[in-house]
Amino acid sequence: MSRIGKKPVSIPDGVTVNVDGNVVKVKGPKGELDFQFNDFLNVKVENNEVIVTPENKKDKNQKAFWGLTRKYIENLIVGVSSGFEKRLSIEGVGYRAQVQGNKLILNLGYSNPVEMDIPQDLNVQVNDNVKIVISGIDKYKVGQYAALVRKQRKPEPYKGKGVRYEGEHIKLKVGKSGV
């Protein structure tokens, strides 16, 4: 049995969950999200909880999607009630970021600044020119955009310069010795 899948997902106050066929629609104070799940899963809303069960608990494929679907529904509920955020920090002399309108502009040591469009459903803030906060209601989109920003200049292993997640530790290598 799936350890994650068999746990019910509690619905907080102010959030409504509707199951219509194979689609779960979640509505809360921060917005609305929906998710389409597989035919072989049953999703029910009972007593302020969402319960996910597979048709056949012995099938490996159904067990895998059982836990995945339950976690995805939990992420939808958390997203519309409190939201998600990722924090990035920029290390390096002259490296900085700024938001201009609907674009994130990164100066990362290249000859030209890197301009990235900010998706409409995400909120990006830059603090002290080196701290980037990406927030939104969809966990996947927040994580994907943070990964794209980090990809522009990954932390290098000799000096640690680049864009990193806040709290990420970079193991530095020893450079060449002049002996």
C-alpha positions as CSV (number, residue, x, y, z in Angstrom):
1,M,0.0,0.0,0.0
2,S,1.0,3.6,-0.6
3,R,2.0,5.2,2.7
4,I,1.3,8.7,1.2
5,G,-1.8,7.8,-0.8
6,K,-3.7,6.3,2.1
7,K,-3.5,9.5,4.2
8,P,-6.5,11.8,3.8
9,V,-5.9,15.4,2.8
10,S,-7.6,17.9,5.2
11,I,-9.3,20.9,3.7
12,P,-8.7,24.2,5.6
13,D,-11.4,26.8,6.1
14,G,-12.0,29.1,3.1
15,V,-11.0,26.4,0.6
16,T,-13.6,24.4,-1.5
17,V,-12.8,21.2,-3.4
18,N,-15.1,19.9,-6.1
19,V,-14.6,16.6,-8.0
20,D,-16.2,16.6,-11.4
21,G,-15.5,13.3,-13.2
22,N,-11.7,13.1,-13.5
23,V,-11.1,16.7,-12.6
24,V,-10.4,18.1,-9.1
25,K,-11.1,21.9,-8.8
26,V,-9.8,23.7,-5.8
27,K,-10.8,27.3,-5.0
28,G,-9.4,29.4,-2.2
29,P,-8.5,32.9,-1.1
30,K,-5.4,33.1,-3.4
31,G,-7.0,31.7,-6.5
32,E,-8.3,28.7,-8.4
33,L,-6.5,25.5,-9.6
34,D,-7.6,22.3,-11.2
35,F,-6.0,18.9,-11.8
36,Q,-7.0,16.0,-14.1
37,F,-6.3,12.6,-12.6
38,N,-6.3,9.0,-14.0
39,D,-9.4,6.9,-14.7
40,F,-8.3,4.1,-12.3
41,L,-8.3,6.4,-9.2
42,N,-11.3,7.4,-7.1
43,V,-11.3,10.8,-5.4
44,K,-14.0,11.6,-2.9
45,V,-14.6,14.6,-0.6
46,E,-15.9,13.5,2.8
47,N,-16.0,15.3,6.2
48,N,-13.7,18.1,5.1
49,E,-11.1,15.6,3.8
50,V,-10.1,14.4,0.3
51,I,-9.7,10.7,0.0
52,V,-7.9,9.1,-2.9
53,T,-8.2,5.3,-3.6
54,P,-7.1,3.1,-6.5
55,E,-9.4,0.5,-8.1
56,N,-6.7,-2.3,-7.7
57,K,-4.3,-1.9,-4.8
58,K,-2.0,-4.6,-6.2
59,D,-1.2,-3.0,-9.5
60,K,2.2,-1.2,-9.4
61,N,1.2,1.5,-11.8
62,Q,-1.9,2.3,-9.9
63,K,0.0,2.4,-6.5
64,A,2.5,4.9,-8.0
65,F,-0.2,7.2,-9.3
66,W,-2.2,6.9,-6.0
67,G,0.5,8.6,-3.9
68,L,1.3,11.1,-6.7
69,T,-2.3,12.2,-7.1
70,R,-2.8,12.6,-3.4
71,K,0.3,14.7,-3.0
72,Y,-0.7,16.8,-6.1
73,I,-4.1,17.5,-4.6
74,E,-2.5,18.5,-1.3
75,N,-0.2,20.9,-3.2
76,L,-3.2,22.4,-4.9
77,I,-4.9,23.0,-1.5
78,V,-1.8,24.5,0.1
79,G,-1.2,26.7,-2.9
80,V,-4.7,28.3,-3.0
81,S,-4.7,28.8,0.8
82,S,-1.1,30.0,1.6
83,G,1.0,29.8,-1.6
84,F,4.5,28.7,-2.3
85,E,7.8,30.6,-2.6
86,K,11.4,30.0,-3.5
87,R,14.3,32.2,-2.5
88,L,17.4,32.6,-4.5
89,S,20.6,34.6,-3.8
90,I,23.2,35.9,-6.1
91,E,26.9,35.6,-5.2
92,G,29.7,37.4,-7.1
93,V,31.2,40.8,-7.6
94,G,29.0,42.9,-9.9
95,Y,26.2,40.3,-10.1
96,R,22.8,41.8,-9.4
97,A,19.1,41.5,-10.4
98,Q,16.2,43.9,-10.8
99,V,12.6,43.7,-11.9
100,Q,11.4,46.2,-14.6
101,G,7.8,45.8,-15.4
102,N,7.2,42.2,-16.4
103,K,10.8,41.3,-16.8
104,L,13.5,40.0,-14.5
105,I,16.9,41.5,-15.5
106,L,20.0,39.6,-14.3
107,N,23.5,41.0,-14.6
108,L,25.6,37.9,-14.2
109,G,29.0,38.7,-15.7
110,Y,28.0,38.2,-19.3
111,S,28.6,41.0,-21.9
112,N,24.8,41.7,-22.0
113,P,22.2,41.4,-19.2
114,V,19.9,38.4,-19.2
115,E,16.2,39.3,-19.5
116,M,13.6,36.8,-18.4
117,D,9.8,37.3,-18.8
118,I,7.9,36.8,-15.6
119,P,4.8,34.6,-16.0
120,Q,1.5,36.3,-15.1
121,D,0.6,33.9,-12.3
122,L,4.0,34.4,-10.5
123,N,5.2,37.2,-8.3
124,V,8.9,38.1,-8.4
125,Q,10.6,40.5,-5.9
126,V,14.2,41.5,-5.7
127,N,15.6,42.7,-2.3
128,D,19.1,44.3,-2.0
129,N,19.8,43.6,-5.7
130,V,21.0,40.1,-4.8
131,K,18.0,38.3,-3.1
132,I,15.2,37.0,-5.4
133,V,11.9,35.8,-4.0
134,I,9.6,33.9,-6.4
135,S,6.1,33.2,-5.2
136,G,2.8,31.9,-6.6
137,I,0.0,29.4,-6.0
138,D,1.3,26.6,-8.3
139,K,4.2,24.7,-6.8
140,Y,5.4,23.3,-10.1
141,K,5.5,26.8,-11.8
142,V,7.3,28.4,-8.9
143,G,9.9,25.6,-8.8
144,Q,10.3,25.6,-12.6
145,Y,10.9,29.4,-12.9
146,A,13.4,29.3,-9.9
147,A,15.3,26.5,-11.7
148,L,15.3,28.6,-15.0
149,V,16.7,31.6,-13.1
150,R,19.4,29.4,-11.4
151,K,20.3,27.9,-14.8
152,Q,21.4,31.3,-16.1
153,R,24.6,31.1,-14.0
154,K,24.9,28.0,-11.8
155,P,27.3,28.3,-8.9
156,E,30.8,27.4,-10.0
157,P,32.8,25.1,-7.7
158,Y,36.0,27.2,-7.3
159,K,34.8,30.6,-6.0
160,G,31.0,29.8,-5.6
161,K,29.9,32.7,-7.8
162,G,26.5,32.4,-9.4
163,V,22.8,32.0,-8.6
164,R,21.9,29.6,-5.8
165,Y,18.9,28.6,-3.7
166,E,18.9,30.3,-0.3
167,G,20.5,27.9,2.1
168,E,22.2,25.8,-0.6
169,H,25.7,24.8,0.3
170,I,28.3,24.7,-2.5
171,K,31.3,22.5,-1.8
172,L,34.3,24.4,-3.1
173,K,37.2,22.7,-4.8
174,V,40.8,23.5,-4.3
175,G,42.3,25.4,-7.2
176,K,45.7,24.7,-8.8
177,S,48.7,25.1,-6.5
178,G,51.6,27.1,-7.8
179,V,54.2,24.5,-6.6
